[in-house]
Amino acid sequence: MEPIETEGDRRIVPLAGGDIADAVKLSAEAGWNQVAADWAMMLDLGKAFGIKDDGRLVASGLALPHPPHFGWISMVLVTKTHRHRGLATALLGHLIAYLEGRDLTPMLDATPQGRAVYLRLGFHDVEPISRWRGAGGGAGSLSAEAAIGIDDIKRPDLAAFGADRSAILADLLGRPRSLALRRDDAFLLSRRGRTATQIGPIVAPTAKQAAGLLDEAIAAVDGPVLIDVPDRETILRATLAHHGFTVERGFSRMALGRREAFGDPARMRAIAGPELG
């Protein structure tokens, strides 16, 4: 895809490994939880674009293809000094074109502020999601837990999510100090972030299974914890409240020109995060 002219002579350009440090600064400035390993994975498995000013990354956006049906838009960020100049809008248009050019439906998790913008662009609400924040019990790794491999969780995740994202899951499984739990066709993953451990995804046939995994995970991890849970998950929400978690903010899962999720969303008890779907 050719670069798009933006403000002045700035252009939207592809991002590469050499941009990771600046990308981490951009997401940290926004108060987001991503670390260098997250950006490295997203650049490797997706397509990231940015706008630079005198060599400095001032805006970013990411498209994660999930063929054959959809792709994920995330990490649309603009540094404070360059906001309200149309950079985010230009990047968003570029990301939509990138995915639609591959016959993939663009999807994203919108903040309340961004939702109005996406509605005007033709996105529709799929379902509301809430971010919960709390603290782990700090028990450490579960010593009796057998190692979990990608083959153990690929099939149930494919059914729930609607696309094969085994490369993403394998990356999360390989992270230092990550936690992976599995009970039959139910599983939970977590990863260390910049300011908190992110729990998710949780995939489970029943809410009771999901709540059991969540209880174990909260007991095992230490420090601040974030988890993004669809509002329909009343049992998981009650479990989080029991552990002292509170809602920090909301998202709206949205799709361009479509009102339904792909896969079997009823089994997706907690998402991997708004950057991953």
C-alpha positions as CSV (number, residue, x, y, z in Angstrom):
1,M,0.0,0.0,0.0
2,E,1.4,3.4,-0.9
3,P,2.0,6.0,1.8
4,I,-0.9,8.4,2.3
5,E,-0.2,12.1,2.4
6,T,-1.2,13.6,5.8
7,E,-0.7,16.9,7.5
8,G,2.0,18.9,5.6
9,D,4.5,16.4,4.0
10,R,4.0,13.7,6.7
11,R,3.2,10.3,5.5
12,I,1.8,7.1,7.0
13,V,4.6,4.6,6.9
14,P,4.9,0.9,7.9
15,L,6.5,0.4,11.3
16,A,9.3,-2.1,12.0
17,G,11.3,-3.5,14.8
18,G,13.4,-0.4,15.1
19,D,10.3,1.5,16.0
20,I,9.4,-0.6,19.0
21,A,11.0,1.6,21.6
22,D,9.2,4.7,20.4
23,A,5.9,2.7,20.1
24,V,6.3,1.7,23.8
25,K,6.8,5.4,24.7
26,L,3.6,6.2,22.8
27,S,1.4,3.6,24.5
28,A,3.0,4.4,27.9
29,E,2.2,8.1,27.5
30,A,-1.5,7.1,27.0
31,G,-1.4,5.1,30.2
32,W,-1.7,1.8,28.4
33,N,-0.3,-1.5,29.6
34,Q,1.7,-2.8,26.6
35,V,5.3,-3.7,26.9
36,A,8.0,-4.2,24.2
37,A,7.1,-7.9,23.8
38,D,3.5,-6.9,23.0
39,W,4.6,-4.5,20.3
40,A,7.1,-7.0,18.9
41,M,4.4,-9.7,18.6
42,M,2.0,-7.3,17.0
43,L,4.5,-6.0,14.5
44,D,5.5,-9.6,13.6
45,L,1.9,-11.0,13.3
46,G,0.1,-7.9,12.0
47,K,0.8,-4.7,10.1
48,A,1.6,-1.5,12.1
49,F,1.6,2.0,10.6
50,G,2.8,5.3,12.0
51,I,3.3,8.9,11.3
52,K,6.7,10.5,12.2
53,D,7.7,14.1,12.8
54,D,11.4,14.8,12.3
55,G,12.1,11.1,12.7
56,R,10.0,10.8,15.9
57,L,7.0,8.5,16.0
58,V,4.0,10.7,16.9
59,A,1.1,8.4,15.9
60,S,0.5,4.7,15.4
61,G,-2.1,2.2,14.4
62,L,-2.2,-1.6,14.0
63,A,-4.1,-4.1,11.9
64,L,-4.1,-7.7,13.0
65,P,-5.5,-10.0,10.3
66,H,-7.6,-12.9,11.5
67,P,-8.5,-14.7,8.2
68,P,-10.7,-15.7,6.7
69,H,-13.4,-13.4,8.0
70,F,-12.1,-10.5,10.1
71,G,-9.2,-8.4,11.3
72,W,-8.5,-6.4,14.4
73,I,-7.7,-2.6,14.6
74,S,-5.9,-1.3,17.7
75,M,-3.1,0.8,19.1
76,V,-4.4,4.0,17.4
77,L,-2.4,6.5,19.4
78,V,-1.3,10.1,18.9
79,T,1.1,11.9,21.2
80,K,-0.3,14.8,23.1
81,T,1.6,17.5,21.1
82,H,0.1,16.3,17.8
83,R,-3.6,15.6,18.7
84,H,-6.6,17.2,16.9
85,R,-4.7,17.3,13.6
86,G,-6.5,14.5,11.9
87,L,-3.7,12.0,12.3
88,A,-5.8,9.3,14.1
89,T,-8.5,9.6,11.4
90,A,-5.9,9.2,8.6
91,L,-4.4,6.2,10.3
92,L,-7.9,4.6,10.9
93,G,-8.8,5.0,7.3
94,H,-5.5,3.4,6.3
95,L,-6.1,0.4,8.6
96,I,-9.7,-0.1,7.4
97,A,-8.5,0.0,3.8
98,Y,-5.7,-2.5,4.6
99,L,-8.1,-5.0,6.1
100,E,-10.9,-4.5,3.5
101,G,-8.3,-4.9,0.8
102,R,-7.9,-8.5,2.1
103,D,-11.6,-9.1,2.3
104,L,-11.6,-8.9,6.1
105,T,-14.2,-7.2,8.2
106,P,-12.6,-4.6,10.5
107,M,-13.3,-5.0,14.2
108,L,-12.2,-3.2,17.3
109,D,-12.8,-2.4,20.9
110,A,-13.8,1.2,21.2
111,T,-13.5,3.5,24.2
112,P,-16.6,5.6,25.0
113,Q,-14.9,8.6,23.4
114,G,-14.0,6.7,20.2
115,R,-17.3,4.9,19.8
116,A,-19.1,8.0,18.4
117,V,-16.4,8.3,15.7
118,Y,-16.6,4.7,14.8
119,L,-20.4,4.8,14.6
120,R,-20.1,7.6,12.0
121,L,-17.8,5.5,10.0
122,G,-20.3,2.6,9.8
123,F,-19.2,0.5,12.7
124,H,-21.9,-1.2,14.7
125,D,-22.0,-2.3,18.4
126,V,-21.5,-6.0,18.9
127,E,-21.3,-6.1,22.7
128,P,-20.2,-4.1,25.7
129,I,-17.1,-5.0,27.7
130,S,-15.8,-3.8,31.0
131,R,-12.2,-3.5,32.2
132,W,-11.9,-4.6,35.8
133,R,-8.9,-3.8,38.1
134,G,-7.8,-5.5,41.3
135,A,-4.9,-7.2,42.9
136,G,-3.6,-10.8,42.9
137,G,-3.1,-13.0,45.9
138,G,0.6,-13.4,45.2
139,A,0.8,-17.2,45.7
140,G,3.1,-17.6,42.7
141,S,3.0,-20.3,40.1
142,L,0.7,-23.3,40.6
143,S,3.3,-26.0,41.3
144,A,1.0,-28.9,40.3
145,E,0.0,-27.4,37.0
146,A,1.3,-29.3,34.0
147,A,2.9,-27.4,31.2
148,I,0.3,-26.3,28.6
149,G,1.1,-26.2,24.9
150,I,-0.6,-24.5,22.0
151,D,-2.1,-27.8,20.8
152,D,-4.0,-28.0,24.1
153,I,-5.9,-24.8,23.6
154,K,-5.9,-24.1,19.8
155,R,-9.2,-26.0,19.1
156,P,-11.4,-24.4,21.8
157,D,-10.0,-20.9,21.1
158,L,-10.7,-21.3,17.3
159,A,-14.3,-22.3,18.1
160,A,-14.8,-19.3,20.4
161,F,-12.9,-16.6,18.6
162,G,-13.8,-17.5,15.1
163,A,-10.2,-17.5,13.7
164,D,-7.0,-19.3,14.2
165,R,-4.8,-17.1,16.4
166,S,-2.5,-19.8,17.6
167,A,0.6,-17.7,16.8
168,I,-0.7,-15.1,19.3
169,L,-1.5,-17.7,21.9
170,A,1.9,-19.4,21.5
171,D,3.6,-16.1,22.0
172,L,1.6,-15.5,25.2
173,L,2.4,-19.0,26.5
174,G,6.1,-18.4,26.0
175,R,6.2,-15.1,28.0
176,P,8.3,-15.1,31.3
177,R,6.1,-15.2,34.4
178,S,3.0,-15.9,32.4
179,L,0.3,-18.1,33.8
180,A,-1.6,-20.7,31.8
181,L,-4.4,-22.8,33.3
182,R,-6.5,-25.5,31.5
183,R,-9.4,-27.7,32.6
184,D,-10.8,-29.9,29.8
185,D,-11.9,-27.5,27.1
186,A,-11.6,-24.4,29.3
187,F,-8.4,-22.4,29.6
188,L,-7.0,-19.1,30.9
189,L,-3.9,-17.2,29.9
190,S,-2.2,-14.2,31.5
191,R,0.7,-11.9,30.7
192,R,2.8,-9.3,32.4
193,G,2.2,-5.8,31.3
194,R,3.8,-2.4,31.9
195,T,1.8,-1.7,35.1
196,A,-0.3,-4.8,35.7
197,T,-0.8,-8.5,34.8
198,Q,-3.4,-8.9,32.1
199,I,-5.6,-11.9,32.5
200,G,-7.2,-13.2,29.3
201,P,-8.3,-14.8,27.2
202,I,-10.6,-17.1,29.2
203,V,-12.4,-19.6,27.0
204,A,-14.8,-22.0,28.7
205,P,-18.0,-23.9,27.8
206,T,-19.6,-22.8,31.1
207,A,-19.4,-19.7,33.3
208,K,-18.7,-22.0,36.3
209,Q,-15.6,-23.4,34.7
210,A,-14.5,-19.8,33.8
211,A,-15.0,-18.6,37.4
212,G,-13.0,-21.6,38.8
213,L,-10.1,-20.7,36.5
214,L,-10.3,-17.1,37.5
215,D,-10.3,-17.9,41.2
216,E,-7.1,-19.9,40.7
217,A,-5.4,-17.2,38.6
218,I,-6.2,-14.4,41.0
219,A,-4.8,-16.4,43.8
220,A,-1.6,-17.2,41.9
221,V,-0.6,-13.8,40.4
222,D,0.9,-10.9,42.4
223,G,0.4,-7.2,42.1
224,P,-2.1,-5.2,40.1
225,V,-4.4,-7.2,37.7
226,L,-6.5,-6.2,34.7
227,I,-9.1,-8.3,33.0
228,D,-11.6,-7.3,30.2
229,V,-14.9,-9.2,30.6
230,P,-18.1,-8.9,28.5
231,D,-20.9,-7.4,30.5
232,R,-23.1,-10.5,29.8
233,E,-20.8,-12.6,32.1
234,T,-22.7,-12.1,35.3
235,I,-21.0,-15.0,37.2
236,L,-17.5,-13.8,36.2
237,R,-18.4,-10.2,37.2
238,A,-19.7,-11.5,40.6
239,T,-16.4,-13.5,41.0
240,L,-14.4,-10.4,40.3
241,A,-16.4,-8.3,42.8
242,H,-15.9,-11.0,45.4
243,H,-12.2,-10.6,45.0
244,G,-12.4,-6.8,45.4
245,F,-12.1,-5.9,41.7
246,T,-13.9,-2.8,40.4
247,V,-14.8,-1.6,37.0
248,E,-12.2,0.9,35.6
249,R,-13.7,1.7,32.3
250,G,-15.8,0.3,29.4
251,F,-15.3,-0.7,25.8
252,S,-17.7,-1.4,23.0
253,R,-16.8,-4.3,20.7
254,M,-17.6,-3.1,17.2
255,A,-17.6,-4.3,13.6
256,L,-17.7,-2.4,10.4
257,G,-21.1,-3.1,8.7
258,R,-21.9,-6.0,11.0
259,R,-23.7,-6.4,14.3
260,E,-22.6,-10.0,15.3
261,A,-19.4,-11.4,16.5
262,F,-17.6,-14.3,14.7
263,G,-17.1,-17.7,16.2
264,D,-19.0,-18.6,19.4
265,P,-18.8,-15.5,21.6
266,A,-20.7,-17.2,24.4
267,R,-17.6,-19.3,25.2
268,M,-15.3,-16.2,25.2
269,R,-15.6,-15.3,28.9
270,A,-12.8,-12.8,29.0
271,I,-11.0,-11.3,26.0
272,A,-7.3,-11.2,25.4
273,G,-7.3,-7.4,25.5
274,P,-8.5,-4.6,23.2
275,E,-5.3,-4.7,21.3
276,L,-5.6,-8.4,20.4
277,G,-9.4,-9.1,20.3
